[in-house]
């Protein structure tokens, strides 16, 4: 399915979602068909979310590309992902930050956690954690970047605390089940945050102590 993957990447570049060489290369390297359920393998390179079980979805490729670009990920960064899902987004991020980086990714649903852990086993820089992602992962904080792949009523406070000063946090926020705002939060100091609304998105609900 290499040709389909190349076409998907070319399409995302043409539409302006992929802007940098590092995101292009990462999305060329990661086989999306490996992360979707077998019955959706032939749809792996359509630019749309797909069901992965437990009421969860794999994000559309354009959303993964856009989030990676907005976060301005760099090699060697320490990153926290809230909502591993099938592990595809984590694999793309791992390709960008490289072996020198570290990605901690949290999944609350045990069956998805086990599946993602198996799919991501070749990435030594990725640690898959079974926990409530809304509480973050204190033991490895602070993080250069944090991103959330499900929507909460507001940005969970533990994530803001665990972000490095100068770091960036990206999360869908809103009370509507079918529409949220994608917020980019930059930490200027321990108590001072700059927030930019990047527009409307639709994510599944973020369940947990600081979510729904």
C-alpha positions as CSV (number, residue, x, y, z in Angstrom):
1,X,0.0,0.0,0.0
2,X,3.1,2.2,-0.4
3,X,1.7,3.9,-3.5
4,X,-1.5,4.8,-1.6
5,X,0.5,6.3,1.2
6,X,2.6,8.4,-1.1
7,X,-0.6,9.7,-2.8
8,X,-2.1,10.6,0.6
9,X,1.1,12.5,1.6
10,X,1.1,14.3,-1.8
11,X,-2.5,15.3,-1.4
12,X,-2.0,16.6,2.2
13,X,0.9,18.7,0.9
14,X,-1.1,20.1,-1.9
15,X,-3.9,21.0,0.5
16,X,-1.5,22.7,2.8
17,X,-1.7,20.4,5.8
18,X,1.9,19.1,5.5
19,X,4.3,22.1,5.4
20,X,7.6,20.7,6.5
21,X,10.0,18.0,5.3
22,X,10.0,16.4,8.8
23,X,6.2,15.8,8.9
24,X,6.3,14.7,5.3
25,X,8.9,12.1,5.9
26,X,7.2,10.8,9.1
27,X,3.9,10.3,7.4
28,X,5.6,8.6,4.5
29,X,7.3,6.2,6.9
30,X,4.3,5.1,9.1
31,X,2.0,2.5,7.6
32,X,-1.5,3.6,8.6
33,X,-2.9,0.2,7.5
34,X,-1.0,-1.4,10.3
35,X,-2.9,0.6,12.9
36,X,-6.5,0.2,11.7
37,X,-8.7,-2.9,12.3
38,X,-8.3,-5.4,9.4
39,X,-11.8,-4.7,8.0
40,X,-10.8,-1.1,7.4
41,X,-7.4,-1.8,5.9
42,X,-8.5,-0.9,2.3
43,X,-9.7,2.5,3.7
44,X,-6.5,3.2,5.5
45,X,-5.4,6.0,3.1
46,X,-8.7,7.8,2.8
47,X,-8.5,11.2,4.6
48,X,-11.1,10.4,7.2
49,X,-11.4,9.1,10.8
50,X,-12.0,5.3,11.1
51,X,-13.5,3.2,14.0
52,X,-10.9,1.3,16.1
53,X,-13.3,-0.2,18.6
54,X,-14.6,0.8,22.0
55,X,-16.3,3.8,20.5
56,X,-13.0,5.4,19.6
57,X,-11.5,6.5,16.2
58,X,-8.2,6.9,14.5
59,X,-7.9,10.6,13.5
60,X,-8.0,11.6,9.8
61,X,-4.5,11.9,8.3
62,X,-5.0,15.7,7.7
63,X,-5.6,16.2,11.5
64,X,-2.5,14.2,12.5
65,X,-0.4,16.2,10.0
66,X,-1.9,19.5,11.1
67,X,-1.3,18.8,14.8
68,X,2.3,17.8,14.2
69,X,2.9,20.9,12.2
70,X,1.3,23.2,14.8
71,X,3.3,21.6,17.7
72,X,6.6,22.3,15.8
73,X,8.1,19.1,17.1
74,X,11.9,18.7,17.0
75,X,14.3,15.9,17.4
76,X,15.1,15.0,21.0
77,X,12.0,16.6,22.5
78,X,10.1,15.0,25.4
79,X,6.4,14.8,24.5
80,X,3.2,13.6,26.3
81,X,0.2,12.3,24.3
82,X,-3.2,11.9,26.0
83,X,-5.2,9.3,24.1
84,X,-3.1,6.7,22.4
85,X,-6.0,5.1,20.6
86,X,-4.5,2.8,18.0
87,X,-1.0,4.3,18.2
88,X,-0.8,5.8,14.7
89,X,-0.4,9.4,15.8
90,X,2.2,8.3,18.4
91,X,4.2,6.6,15.6
92,X,4.2,9.7,13.4
93,X,5.4,11.8,16.4
94,X,8.0,9.2,17.3
95,X,9.4,9.4,13.7
96,X,9.8,13.2,14.1
97,X,11.4,13.3,17.6
98,X,13.7,10.5,16.7
99,X,15.5,8.0,19.0
100,X,16.9,10.9,21.0
101,X,13.4,12.0,22.0
102,X,10.9,10.4,24.3
103,X,7.1,10.1,23.9
104,X,4.9,9.1,26.8
105,X,1.4,8.2,25.5
106,X,-1.5,7.4,27.8
107,X,-4.6,5.3,27.0
108,X,-7.4,4.6,29.6
109,X,-9.1,1.7,27.7
110,X,-7.2,-1.5,28.4
111,X,-7.9,-3.3,25.2
112,X,-6.7,-0.3,23.1
113,X,-3.7,0.1,25.4
114,X,-2.6,-3.5,24.9
115,X,-3.1,-3.3,21.1
116,X,-1.2,0.0,20.8
117,X,1.7,-1.2,23.0
118,X,2.1,-4.2,20.6
119,X,1.9,-2.0,17.5
120,X,4.5,0.5,18.9
121,X,6.9,-2.0,20.3
122,X,9.6,-1.2,17.6
123,X,9.7,2.4,18.8
124,X,12.2,2.4,21.7
125,X,11.5,6.1,22.4
126,X,7.7,5.4,23.0
127,X,6.4,4.4,26.4
128,X,2.7,3.4,26.4
129,X,0.9,3.8,29.7
130,X,-2.5,2.5,30.9
131,X,-3.9,5.3,33.0
132,X,-6.3,8.4,33.2
133,X,-4.7,10.7,30.7
134,X,-6.5,13.8,32.0
135,X,-4.1,13.6,35.0
136,X,-1.1,13.6,32.8
137,X,2.1,11.7,33.7
138,X,3.7,13.5,36.6
139,X,6.8,11.3,36.9
140,X,8.3,12.3,33.6
141,X,7.2,16.0,33.7
142,X,7.9,18.7,32.5
143,X,7.3,18.1,28.8
144,X,8.3,20.2,25.8
145,X,5.0,19.4,24.1
146,X,1.7,17.9,25.1
147,X,-1.2,17.1,22.8
148,X,-4.6,15.6,23.5
149,X,-6.6,13.5,21.0
150,X,-10.0,13.7,22.6
151,X,-12.2,16.7,23.6
152,X,-12.6,18.0,27.2
153,X,-14.8,20.8,28.5
154,X,-11.6,22.7,29.3
155,X,-7.9,22.1,29.2
156,X,-7.1,19.8,32.1
157,X,-5.1,21.7,34.8
158,X,-2.6,18.9,35.4
159,X,-1.5,19.1,31.7
160,X,-0.9,22.8,32.0
161,X,1.2,22.3,35.2
162,X,3.3,19.5,33.5
163,X,4.2,21.6,30.5
164,X,7.6,23.3,30.4
165,X,7.8,27.1,30.4
166,X,8.2,27.8,26.7
167,X,6.3,24.6,25.8
168,X,3.2,24.1,23.7
169,X,0.0,22.2,24.4
170,X,-2.6,21.4,21.8
171,X,-6.1,20.2,22.7
172,X,-9.6,20.1,21.4
173,X,-11.9,21.9,23.9
174,X,-15.7,22.3,24.0
175,X,-18.9,21.2,25.5
176,X,-20.6,20.2,22.2
177,X,-20.2,16.5,21.4
178,X,-19.9,17.1,17.7
179,X,-17.9,20.4,17.6
180,X,-15.0,21.8,19.5
181,X,-12.2,24.4,19.2
182,X,-8.6,23.3,18.7
183,X,-6.7,25.4,21.2
184,X,-2.9,26.0,21.1
185,X,-1.6,26.9,24.6
186,X,1.8,28.3,25.1
187,X,3.3,28.5,28.6
188,X,4.9,31.9,29.0
189,X,5.6,31.4,32.8
190,X,4.3,29.1,35.6
191,X,1.1,31.1,35.8
192,X,0.8,32.8,32.4
193,X,-0.5,31.1,29.3
194,X,-1.1,32.4,25.8
195,X,-4.1,30.7,24.0
196,X,-4.8,30.7,20.3
197,X,-8.0,29.2,18.8
198,X,-7.1,27.3,15.6
199,X,-10.7,26.6,14.6
200,X,-13.4,24.0,14.7
201,X,-12.8,20.2,15.0
202,X,-14.7,17.1,16.0
203,X,-13.1,14.6,18.5
204,X,-14.5,11.9,20.7
205,X,-15.0,12.9,24.4
206,X,-12.0,12.9,26.8
207,X,-13.1,10.7,29.7
208,X,-11.4,11.0,33.1
209,X,-11.0,13.0,36.3
210,X,-10.4,16.3,34.5
211,X,-12.5,15.5,31.4
212,X,-16.0,14.3,31.0
